[in-house]
Amino acid sequence: MRIVFAGSGTFGLPTLRALVEGGQEIVLVVTQPDRPSGRGRTVHAGQVKRFASEQGIRLLQPEDINARGAVRSIRAVEPDLLLVIAFGQKIGPSLIGAPRYGAVNLHASLLPKYRGAAPINWAVIRGEAETGLTVIEITDRMDAGDILGQRATPIGPDETAGELHDRLALLGARLVTEVVRELALDEVGRRHQNEAQVKIAPRLKKTDGLVDWNQPAQVVHNRVRGTTPWPGAYTWWRRKAGRESLRLVLAKTKVIEGAASAGCCAGGAGPGVVLAAGREGVDVAAARGAVRILSLTPAGKRTMSAADFVNGYGIEAGAHFATGKE
């Protein structure tokens, strides 16, 4: 099958590699233009571009994939299928109808749940026990096309969005390979999405990482997991009078189970109050239960274990974490 692959993030790279190794004919790779990144704003080629170059696959990097020139270039290679994974641009009607088998997308959720830009993050933030992958036909409506293939997987209780992203990327390679094979044999089954079950997963903002200690401990823990590695779950340590509050990004946490969790606030400690600080971590009261911080990143510093943070910053029981600087 002659395939045009459109993708820019690392999520689709295992699928692209699997298709090449499986003997599929990738006639063109479309990816975003190189852009500056990092503190030095250095321009780097993305991993999809580097892989395509290594394999000698023709490359296209349009600012707008729906521009006349880009559409003409894609049509010129006479593709059987347009495969889109984490590309970052909407595919217009002129491209959807061009290939023999149309255009399909690999989406990182069990559609119709979590349509949108950040399905992995919101599944974790909202405490889902299961998520998965869906291959759909691309239509004018976002993530609303017919389902061509689907695969479920459990979410680990301490798994972060970043860890889940990498695991789903590998699972996606298998699913897409199966769907491509079924398409070529005209054996793929299609089913409509149930619009009554739609959930939306909007693009994350930096403020989505703000920790609210007035929520139960499990909700706080899910927020940390779901916003790691980006935008990062953060809180403010209100230090002693005369010292500015310190912004902390929580890298790894756990919910304290059992009696310690159930009785953490019985002694009058309110949400956000540090209950204990030592080698095992920094325990913070939530509205119900408590969260143990295992590693964190103070503003302007490297990520460190909670034990190193306690030793270096001298935080003690009774300290207060808050949702704002003041």
N, C-alpha and C positions, 0 to 999 in steps of 0.2 A: 504494500500500500504506500502511495506517495503522500507523505505527511509534511505539512507546514507546522512547526512547533513555535508557539508564541509564549514566552515566559521570561521573567526577569529576576525573580528571587531564587533562593536556594531550594525552595520547596519542590519545584518541578525538575530539578537536576537529576535525581535518581530515576525518574520516569524517562527523561530524554536518553540517559545512558542505557537504560534497559531496552528501549526501543531500538537503539543503534546496535547493541549487542545481540538483540533478537532477530536482526536481519531486516527490520523495517527500513524503508527508503525515506530518510529525512531529507527532503529536497530543499528546505529553507528553514533557517532559524531566525525568528524575529524577536528582538529584545530591545529594551529601552536604551537610549543614548547614554554613553559614559557620562557620569556626573561627579563633581567633586564631593568628597566626604571626609569626615574626621576633622580634627582640630586644624590641621594644615591645609584643609580643603584641597587635597590632592585628588586628581582624577584617576580612578581605577577602573579597569575592565571588570565586569561582573563575571561570576563563575559560569553562567550559561554561555556567554560570549567566548570565554577562554576554552570551554569544552568544544564548542562548535569549531573554533579555529584549529584546535588540536586534531579534530576529526576531518578537517578539510570540508566542512559543510558551509554552503553559501550563507551569508549573514546579511541581515537587514536591520537597521536601527533607526526607525522613523520617530520623529517627534509626535506624529499622529498617524496611527496605523490605518485610519480611515481616510487619510488624504489621498487625492487622486493618484499620485505617483506610487505610493505604497500599495494601494489596491491593485494597480496595474502590475507591479512587480510580483505580487503574490499570485495573481491570476496567471501570469506568464509561465509559472512553473507547473501549471495544471495539476493542482493537488487533488487527491481523493478525500483528504480530511484536513481540517484546521483544528489543531489541538491547543487549547489555551490553559495555562496553569500559572497563576500568580503573575499575570502580565502587567496589570496596573492601568490598562486602558480598556474602555468599553469597545466591544466589537460591533460595528455597524451592519445594517442590512446588506450592503453591497458585498461584504465578506462572508456573512453567514450563508448566503445562497450560492457562493462560488464553487466550493468543492462538491464532489459527487455525493459524499456522505455528510455534508454540512460541517458545522463547527460544534465542537464539544469542549466542555470545561471540567476539570477536576476540582471539586470544592471540598474543603476540609470540615465537613459536618454531615450529619445524617439529615439531609434535606427532607422536608421543608423547615426543620429546625435550624436556626442560626444562619439565615441568609445575610449576606453583607460582608464587610471588609475584614472583620476580626472574629471569625467563628471559633477558632481554637481558644482565644483568650476568654471570650464570654462563656463558653462551655465550662471552663475551669472556674472562673469568677462566680458563676451561678451554682457551683457545686454539683454539676452533672457527674454521674458515676460512669457514663458511657458516652462516647462520641463515635466518629467514624469518617468515612469518605463517600462522596457521591460523584459519579460521572453523569453529567446532564447535557442535553442539547442546549445550545445557546440561543436565547430569544431576545426580544427587545426588552423584556422585563428582567430585572436583576435576579439571577439565581432561580428563575421560575420555570425553566424548561423541563421537559420530560426526563425522567430518570432512566438511565441506560444500565447502570450498575451501582452497587452499594456494598460497603463493607463496614461492619461495626467493630469497635474495640473498646475495652474498659479503660477508664482513666484512673491511674494510681492515686491513692489518697494524698500523697505528697508530691506528685508529679507536677512540674511547672509547665507553663505554656510553651517555653522554649524546648523542653525535653519532649513534650507531646508533639510539637511541630516536627522535630527531627524523626520521630518514630512514624508519624503519619506520612511523611515524605517517602519513606521506604515502603510502607504498605501501599501507598498510592501507585508506585511503579508496577506492582503486581496487578492491581485492579485495572489500571488503564491498559496494560498489555492484554488482559483478558477481553476487555471491551473492544479493543481494536481488532483482535482476532475474530470476535463474534460479528462485528460490523462487516468485515470482509467476507464472511460466510453467510451474511444475511440471517444470522441466528440471534441477534440481540433482541432482548425483550424491553419494551417501553412501557412506562406507567406514569400517569399524571401525578403531580404533587397534590396533597390535600391542603388546600388553602386555609382550612380551619386550624391547622396545626403549625402555621408559620410563626417563627420567632425571628427577631431581627438582631444582628450582631454588628452594630455600627463601628466605624473606625475609632480606634482608641485615641484619647487625648491624654496629655501629660497629667491632667488633673484626675484622670481615672485611677491613678495610682495612690491617691490620698487615702490613708488608713483612718477609718472611723472606729475608735475604741468603744463607742456606744453600741456597737453591733456585737453579737455573740462571737465567741472565740473562733468557731468554725468558719464564720463569714469573713472574719479578719484573715485567717489563714488562707482561705480561698482567694481573697483579694491579692495577697502576696504572691501566691502561686500563679494566678492568672495574669499578673502584670510583670512577671519575670521572663525574659530579661528587659522588656520595654513595655511601658515607660518606667517601670520600677515602682514598688510600693514604698511610700515615704511617710514619715511622721516627724514631729518636732519635739526635741527634748528641751523642756523648759528648765534651764539651769538656774543656779542661785542668782539672787538679786545682783545686778551689775554686770552680768554676763549675758551675751546674746544667745538666744535659742539656737540650737544646732539641728540642722536638717539631717535626718538619717534615712537611708534607703535600706529596707529590710530584704536581704538576699535569700535567707532560708529560715523558715519557722516550723513549729509543730504545735499542735494542740495538746495541752497538758490534760491527760485523762485521769479519771478516778477522783478520789477524795480531794486531792489538791485543786483540781479544776472546779469541783462542785462547791467547795467552800472558800474559794479565793476571795470573795467579796464579803464574807460573813463578818470579818473583823472591821468593816467600815472602809476598806480600800475601794475607791471608785474606779470607773473605767479609765485606763491610761496610766494608772499608778503602778510603779515597779514593785513587785512583791518580793523578789529576790534577784541577786546579781552575783554570779560566781563562775566557776569553771564549766558548769553544765550549760550556762546560758543566762539570758536576761528574761525573767518571767514578768509578764505585764497583764494586769487585770483587764478583762473585757466586760461588756455588759453582763455576759453569762459565761463563766469559765475563764480560762487564762491561756495566753499564747507565750510560748518560749521562743525567743529570738536566738537562733544558732549562729548566724553570720549576718553582717551588715556593712554598709559603706557610709562612714561619716562624710559630710560635704567636703569635697576637695581632697579626699584621701582614698586609699586603696580599700578594697573589700577585705575584711578581717573577721576572724572568729569572734563570737561574743565574748569569749574568755579574754582575748587580747584587747578588746574594747574596754572591758571592765578594768583591766590592769592599766591601760593607757589613759583612760578618761576618768577613772575613779567614780563611776556611777554606783549608786547604792539603793537599797530598798527605800521606798518613799519618794523617789524621783517621779516626775510626771511627764508623760508623753501626751502630746496634744495634736489637734488637727490644724493648728495655725501657728505662726511664728510668735505671735504676741501672747 
